[in-house]
Amino acid sequence: MAREKTKMRKIANNTARQVTFSKRRKGLFKKAQELAILCDAEVALIVFSASGKLFEYASSSMCEILHRHNVQSNGLSNQQTLDLLTQNSGCSRLSKEFAKENRQLRQMRGEELQELTLEELLHLESTLDVGLNRVLERKEQQIMERLNGLEQKGMQLLEDNKKLREKVEELCMAEKQAVTDHPENAFNEDAHSSESVALDGDDISDTSLKLGPPGFNWK
């Protein structure tokens, strides 16, 4: 069964509270002494009892430790104040720059032009003209790049078509050359076809002679 955590609260009995304070104070001072010895640290501990009695422990001189504490605290406080002021100044500057740039952007879109003077309007018009010219130049550049790409693809297709036509012509020439080099193969094929036709004709003749009624002599 888990042990219930004791709730920290003030001890109601004065005697028990004083005994606990004495024991815990001695243990606290002992831990401070061990920390100073083991870690070579400068430790200063100040405790006031409920009755206002002072108890203190210092690993060296209490005055020197307190002086170092005051110097360190003041330096840290000053540095923190300076950092905070610098940060606030930077944020304020960035906020002003952001508001200025945002206002210029809205004016370039044709908004909030009522407060602009004639000189500011002329400057805005010049800025827009420069930006428009740059946009047109970039647009023309992209169009030319796309046309060049399409032209290169067309040339590549023509080159591939030319190579394919050459391969077809080479295959045709190879077949013609094979027929020229071996004409007997073509002759044998023609003779074989003629013999087949002749044999078929003989079969037809024989069949026609055998036609007629039984016992009839064609001679």
Buried (B, 14 or more C-beta within 10 A) or exposed (E): EEEEEEEEEEEEEEEEBBEEBEEEBEEBBEEBBEBBEEEEEBBBBEBEEEEEEEBEBBBEEBEEBEEEEEEEEEEEEEEEEEEEEEEEEEEEEEEEEEEEEEEEEEBEEEEEEEEEEEEEEEEBEEEEEEEEEEEEEEEEEEEEEEEEEEEEEEEEEEEEEEEEEEEEEEEEEEEEEEEEEEEEEEEEEEEEEEEEEEEEEEEEEEEEEEEEEEEEEEE
